[in-house]
Every structure is written in structure tokens, then in C-alpha cells.
Amino acid sequence: MASLLKCLSLSGRRIVASCVTLRCHSSLTDELIENMDKKTTWDRFYAESSSRTPTFKNFEWFFGFEAVQDFIMPLLQTKSHSDGCLKVVDIGCGTSALGPCIYRHCLLPVWVTCADISPIAVRLMQEHVQVKAIQPHNLSSQLEFVELDCMRLHKYYGSNSVDLIVDKGTTDALLRSKEGKGKAGLVLNQCLKVLRSSGTLLQFSDEDPDARLLWLETEAQEPGVMEADVGVQEVGELRGVCYYCYQVTPRLVVQQ
């Protein structure tokens, strides 16, 4: 399973080559390569992963919180407002420790929602944080795990209500699936709808800027309604792969 997890952190063209040796997990590997946009695929992934280890272990797509905290935490300090906790959503959270780490380290009161389409991943994380009794830096902060299809974010959150959305590999998984590209566009659209005008979407990815920037600039537009500013910073290289942080900020179109 460890080899399988390693191969999943690589880009599409490298997954096939890396999975040649995974004969004992070939069925799950094939399903992941082609169907990373499906709920049933991730239910199976988390069920099999948890059944093979006696104790819970977070699975980090790409890298952990430490690698990207300098992109996330300073951004939160600039988004304070007077109407309660900052709202942060980790979309497609799986069993990552990213959301809980934001909850633990944020100086300001923050409400962190870790959302995933797989109820198995959500249950595993709920059980884990109960056992660990994770404490926030700010006593007013809150942490929750919810089963949620991120193509329907707008049904869970109102417009202009979220300060920060973090996407660590979720859009990559959708874009690399046979039927996922349209879903990736829907997720992006939903993110822009629920973000405050001062809010930000951070996408962490190993996709080259030449491809991702063009996709974001094209998809993050709704003529006459919504536009977005898009930027990119290099996160760094890990295991020979270069990772990037794509920052998307919604901008309402002012009608003349």
C-alpha cells in the first residue's frame, strides 16, 4: 500500500509507469488512475487503506502542512473581519492533517471545515481527532468534518461567506480522470461563488503553470457576472517533482 500511495502523488503520465510493480493492488490502482472523480473509488481506497494498518495514519496527497504553511497562515492573518470566525474549507480533504493543522496554528478565531465526498474518510477523521483531542490555538476556533460533494458547495455555504478554500490535489484528481474535467470546472465555479470578495482559493498542484494558468483563467470567468485574478508561486521540489501554489481571487463584475 505504501508504494501505491507514493504513485498516487505523481502526475498522470507517471502513475502508469509507477504502478507496474503493484500487482497485488492492480485492481484498485487501475480504478484510481481512471476514476479519481468517483465517490465509490475513494470509499474503496480509504476502506482498504484503513484495513491494512492497525493504527490510523494521515494520508497526504503531495505533501503535508509544513510544506505549505507559509502560503496559508500569513494569508489568514490578513483576512480578519468583525463578524465572527474566519471560514476555511479544505475541499477533498480525505484523511489529510491539513485542516486540523490550520485549526491548531491559526492565531485568529477560525472555523475549519474539512469536506470530502467519501463518508469513510470523514468518519476516519472524526474518530481520529476525538482520540487525539486536538486543541486550537484560539479557543474560539472550531473544526468539523463533513461529507460533501464540492460540486454543490453553494448548497452548504451562502454566497460571499468563505474566506479561504484550500485544494490540495483535488482538482488534479478530477482533471486526470476520464470524466472529471467538467466536474473540476464546476468545483472551481462553486468555490468562486461562496468566497468573499476578499477571499482566496489556493490550489496546490504539480501541474505546470503553462497548462493550469490557462485552464484557471478560462474556467474562472462568468461573462457579465464573475471574473478572477489568477497567480502562481512555486512551492518547491519534492521527490523530483516540482509543485506550485495557484491563487485565485474572485472579482465581481460591476455592471455599467
N, C-alpha and C positions, 0 to 999 in steps of 0.2 A: 504493500500500500504506500510506503514511503516513496518508492520510485514513481508510482502513479501520481502522487501529489506533486512531485517535482516536475513531471512532464506537463501537468496542467498549468503551471505558471509560465509556460513558454508560449510563443506566438503560434498561430495555426500551422504554418509550414514546418515548424519544428516539432509539433506534437506527434505527427505521424512517425517521424524518424525515431523519436524518443520512446515511443510506445511499442516498438517492435519486440522488445525483450519482455513485455508484460503479458506473457501467455496466460498466466493464471488469472489475470484480470481483464482479458481481452474483450469480454462482453461489455463490461462497464466502461472500459476505455473507448470502445467504438461508439457507445451511446453518448459519452461525454463529448467526443470530437464533433459529432453531428447534431446533437440535441441539447446543447447547453442552455437553450431558451425554454426548455420544458420543465414543469414542476415535478413530473414523475422522475426525471433524470436526477434531480437534486435530492429528492426524497430517498432514492436508492443510494446515491452517493453518501449522504450523511448516515443513513441506516447501516450501510456496510462499513463505513469508516469507524463508527462508534462501536460496532460489534467486534472489531478486531483489536481494540485497545482496552485494557482493564480500567484505565483512568482517563478522564476527559482531557483532551488537548486541543487548544485552539488551532484551527486551520487558517493560515494566512495566504490569501491569494497575492502573489508577487512578493510582499514584504510586510513587516509589522509596523506598529505605530511609531516606533523610534525612527524609522527611515523618513517619515513624512510629518512628524510633529511640528517641525519648523515651518511647514506650509499651512498647517491648520490652526495652531494655537495663536500665533500673532494675529491672524485674520479675525478670530473670535474676539480678541481684545478691542478691536476697532468697531465692533457691531453692537455695543451696549445700547439699550434703549430703556425707556421708563415703564413699559407695560409688561413687566414680568420677566421670566426666564428667556434666555436665548433659545431658539428651537433649532436643533441639529438633527438631521436624518442621515443615517448610513443605509443607503439602498443596496439591496442584495447582500446583506451583512453576513449571511452564512453563520459560521461559528468563529468569526474573527474577533479579536480583542480590541479592535479599533474604537468602536463606540464606547465600551467600558473605560478605555484609557482616556478618551476625551472627557468623560464624566468624572474621572478621578483627578485629572490635571487642570481642568478649567477653573480659573480664579473667580470668574463671574458665575452667577447662577445660570445653569443651562439645563434644558430638558432634552435629553438624547434619546431618540427613537431608533432602534436597530430593527430594520424591516427586511423580511425575506419571504419569498413565496413558499418556502418549504416549512411546514409545521414541525417537522422533525428537527430542523436546525434551530427553530425558535424555542422548542421545548428543551433541547440540549443546553442552550444558552441560559434560559430561565433557571434551570436546575443548577447550572454551574455558578451563577452569580449568587444564588441562595446559599450554596455551600461555602463559597469564598467570602460572602458578606462584604462585597466591595464598597468602600466608603468614598464619598465625593470630597473634593477639596472645599467646595462651597456647600454648606449644609442645606441650602435651598434647592440644590440641583436634584434632578430626577432622571432615572434610567428605566426604559421599558423595551421589551422585545415583542414585536407584533408580526403576525402572519399577514402579509400584504403584497398584492400584485402591484408593482411600482408603475405599471401602465395605468393604474387607477389612483394615483396619489391624490388627485384633486377631490376624490370622494372621502378621503381621510382628513385632508387639510383644506382649509379655506384658501382663497386667493390671497397673495401678499401676506403670508403668515409664517414662513420659514426663513431663518437667517442663513443657514448653511446646509448644503446637501453634499455628502461625500460618496463618491462612486469609485470603489477600488476593485476594478476588474469586471464589474457587472456589465457595462456597455461592451467591453471586449468580448465577454462570453456571448452576448446577443449577436454582435456583428459577425462572429465566427461560426454561428450556427446556420444551418441551411435555410431556416425560415425566420431568422432572428433580426434581419436588418430593419424591417418595418417596425418591429417591436422596439428596437433601440431608438428609433426616431420618436415613437410615442412616449417612451420614458423621458427622453430629453424634453419634449413638449410639456409633459406633466410637471417636470422639475421647474421649468421656467414659469409655469402658471402659479405654482404655490410659493415660489420665492418672493420675498420682499423686494421692493425696488432697490434696496441696498444689499440684497442677499447675493450669495455666490454658490455656484456649483463647481466642485472640484472633481475632475475625472483623473484618476491615476491609471496609466496605461503604458504598455510597451510599444504601442503603435507609433510609427514615425509621424512627425508633425506634418509632413507633406500630405499625408493621407487624412489624418484626424482633423487638422485645422480646416481643411476644405469641407469635410463632412459636417463639422460643427457649424461653420459659417453658413452652410446651405440649409441645414435642418433647423437651426435656431432662429428662423425667421418666419413670421406670420404676417404677410403683407397687410399693411394698414393697422396692425394690432400690436405686434411684438417684434423687437429686434434684440440683438445681443452683442455684447463686446466679448471677444474671444482672445485669450492669450495662452502662452505656454512657457513653462520653465522646466529645465532638466533636473530630475530628481537625482540621477546618478546611475552608475553601473553596478549590477549585482549578478554574479554568476555568468558574466559575459553578455548580459542583456542590459540595454540602456532603457531607463524608464523616464516618463515625463508626467508633469502635472499640468493638465489643461484647465484653465479657469474661465468659466462662462458667467457673465453678469447680465441679467435681463435689463432691457431698456424699453420702456413703454413708448409707443409712437404717439406723438402729440398731434391730434387732428387739427388741421388748419381750417 
